[in-house]
């Protein structure tokens, strides 16, 4: 039996023996798109990376030139932030009389992360971001625990482009808004996503540093917060 996309299905019962063969053929056909994409990826790879030595020895990965191995980083700076919401009470959520809003506030914020550099153009880490701010007579404080991915998409261009990076974070955290020590809005187990850009323009020993800008959005059913940080980052790389 053929597994053709335009063939009409037969209403006759299939012999049990043919079901296994028919399923095997369909599974083989399902692998075709994956094989096609693999072929495209191989065709786009640099020729020098694909060329195997004449003696048949395995091809070694090119040595790192900017970053590799263990990664420890931190960043901090001036923050523009706001938070608004309700106490975590279903009887109050959504009612204007129970809403609290800090408005736009100026403060400071920072991030710490630890992980590894998988390639010159890719870092993976686990990080923590925290801080506090005040506005409209309210005090807000909290933090997030997140996964962090940093990429250097223009690394292949060489030069200063090898130090221009983009970051993406996703995780969870909590934030509390208080008035005179009393909680007026809170978010427990909030979701948090963030994006950023940085430039590791200065290098000394295993350290790289430079300007950094990041934005984080924290949200839950009872609270929403925004934070934009303009600052500086410092990263330690295990190699090269």
Secondary structure, DSSP 8 states (H G I E B T S, - for coil): ----TTS----S---HHHHHHHHHHHHHHHTHHHHHHHHHHHHHS-HHHH---TT---------SS-EEEEEEEEEEEEEEEEEE--S-TTTTT-GGG-EE--SEEEEEEEEEEEEEEETTEEEEEEEEEEEEEETTEEEEEEEEEEEEEE-TTGGG-GGGGGEEEEEEEEEEEEEEEETTEEEEEEEEEEEEEEEEEE--EEETTEEEEEEEEEEEEE-SSEEEEEEEEEEEEEEEEE-
